[in-house]
Amino acid sequence: MPFTADVVLPAGTLSGAPQPVLRSGDGLLLRPWRAEDAPAVYAAFQDPAMHQWHIRAADSEEEVAGWIEEWRTSWAEERNAQWAVVDADSDELLGRVALRGILLAEGVAEVAYWTTRAARGRGVAPRATTALTRWAFDEIGFHRLELMHATANEASCRVAGKAGFLLEGTRRSAALHQDGWHDMHLHARVQGD
């Protein structure tokens, strides 16, 4: 059965070229993950704050190496696109930013991020999210980017606002965390915002 609307982004839009390195213009570099990032990611996931808002725990550097391989191969599959957020001068890992749940035909994806303990409070998450959003809209042509976080995660709500994502509503009991079900704020930006 044919669709009645045009495809927004055809298959191959991402995988037709190598994953790019993105610059924030203010000291951050968003680059593809490397195998040698495993120790820093493992260390980041030892922070109890990561366990409050993320459903994954890292038991070993070997486990994290598997995550990184998955993050690297997801580009070719066009289902997720993950970047390491690093200091442009030192290459110190500061966090991660991603497009998840990519639906190319609809031009939609979800933005996700985390930061290391040392990077928090330095504007890393909103700056990286802004750089990723600019690329997704201006270079690739996505139509809509969504961003969700637990309503109790006030820091993530501030990041969304600073990156220009408008609050659209609350998804009740939408995500299961270690402490139970969380209501989730849904923020979004659309092409032209």
SVG drawing of the C-alpha trace seen along z (x, -y; Angstrom):
<svg xmlns="http://www.w3.org/2000/svg" viewBox="-2 -30 47 37">
<polyline fill="none" stroke="black" stroke-width="0.4" points="0.0,0.0 1.6,-3.3 2.0,-6.2 0.2,-9.4 3.0,-11.7 6.5,-12.0 9.5,-10.5 11.2,-13.3 14.7,-11.7 15.5,-8.7 17.4,-5.7 21.1,-6.3 20.9,-9.9 23.2,-9.1 25.0,-5.9 25.9,-7.3 28.8,-9.2 31.1,-8.6 29.8,-9.9 30.9,-13.5 32.8,-15.4 30.7,-18.3 32.1,-21.5 30.1,-23.5 32.1,-26.6 32.8,-27.2 35.3,-24.5 33.4,-21.3 33.9,-18.6 31.3,-15.9 33.2,-13.0 32.5,-9.3 33.2,-7.0 36.6,-5.2 37.5,-1.9 39.9,-3.7 37.0,-5.7 35.9,-2.6 37.8,-3.4 36.4,-7.0 32.8,-5.8 33.2,-3.1 34.4,-5.7 31.4,-8.0 29.0,-5.2 30.4,-4.6 28.9,-8.0 25.7,-7.4 24.0,-10.3 24.1,-8.4 22.2,-5.5 19.4,-7.9 18.4,-8.8 19.9,-6.0 18.7,-2.4 22.1,-1.0 24.9,-0.2 28.5,0.6 30.0,3.6 33.3,3.6 35.3,1.9 34.8,4.9 31.0,4.4 31.4,0.7 33.6,1.7 30.6,3.6 28.4,0.6 30.9,-1.5 31.0,1.0 27.2,0.9 27.2,-2.9 29.7,-2.8 27.7,-0.4 24.4,-2.0 25.4,-4.8 25.4,-2.4 22.1,-1.0 20.6,-4.6 18.7,-3.8 20.8,-5.7 23.7,-8.2 26.0,-8.6 28.8,-11.0 31.4,-11.4 31.4,-15.0 35.0,-16.0 37.0,-19.1 38.2,-20.3 41.8,-20.9 42.4,-18.0 40.0,-15.3 38.9,-14.8 35.5,-13.0 32.8,-15.3 29.7,-13.3 27.6,-11.9 25.0,-13.2 22.8,-11.1 19.9,-10.9 17.9,-7.8 14.9,-6.2 15.6,-7.7 12.7,-7.6 14.3,-8.9 11.1,-8.6 9.3,-10.9 12.3,-13.1 12.0,-12.5 14.5,-11.5 14.9,-11.8 17.9,-13.7 19.6,-12.2 22.6,-13.2 24.6,-12.6 27.7,-14.3 30.5,-13.2 30.5,-14.4 33.5,-16.8 31.6,-18.4 28.4,-19.2 27.6,-22.8 29.8,-23.9 27.0,-24.1 28.3,-21.0 24.9,-19.3 23.1,-22.4 26.0,-23.3 26.4,-19.8 22.7,-19.5 22.6,-22.8 25.4,-21.7 23.8,-18.4 20.4,-20.0 21.9,-22.6 23.5,-19.8 20.4,-17.6 18.2,-20.5 20.6,-22.5 22.8,-19.8 20.6,-16.7 17.1,-18.1 15.3,-16.5 11.9,-18.0 11.3,-17.3 13.6,-16.4 12.2,-15.3 13.8,-15.3 12.4,-13.4 13.5,-13.4 12.0,-12.4 9.9,-15.3 11.9,-15.0 15.2,-15.7 15.2,-19.4 18.7,-19.7 17.6,-18.0 14.6,-20.3 17.0,-23.3 19.2,-21.7 16.2,-21.3 15.1,-24.9 18.6,-26.3 18.9,-24.2 15.6,-25.7 13.4,-22.6 9.8,-23.7 7.9,-21.7 5.0,-20.1 3.6,-18.0 4.0,-15.2 3.9,-11.5 2.5,-9.9 4.2,-6.8 6.3,-6.5 9.7,-5.3 10.7,-2.6 13.8,-3.6 15.4,-1.7 13.1,-3.5 9.9,-2.9 7.8,-4.5 8.5,-8.1 6.4,-10.7 8.4,-12.1 8.5,-15.6 8.3,-15.8 10.1,-18.7 10.6,-19.3 12.0,-21.5 10.8,-21.5 12.5,-22.8 12.2,-26.6 12.0,-27.1"/>
</svg>
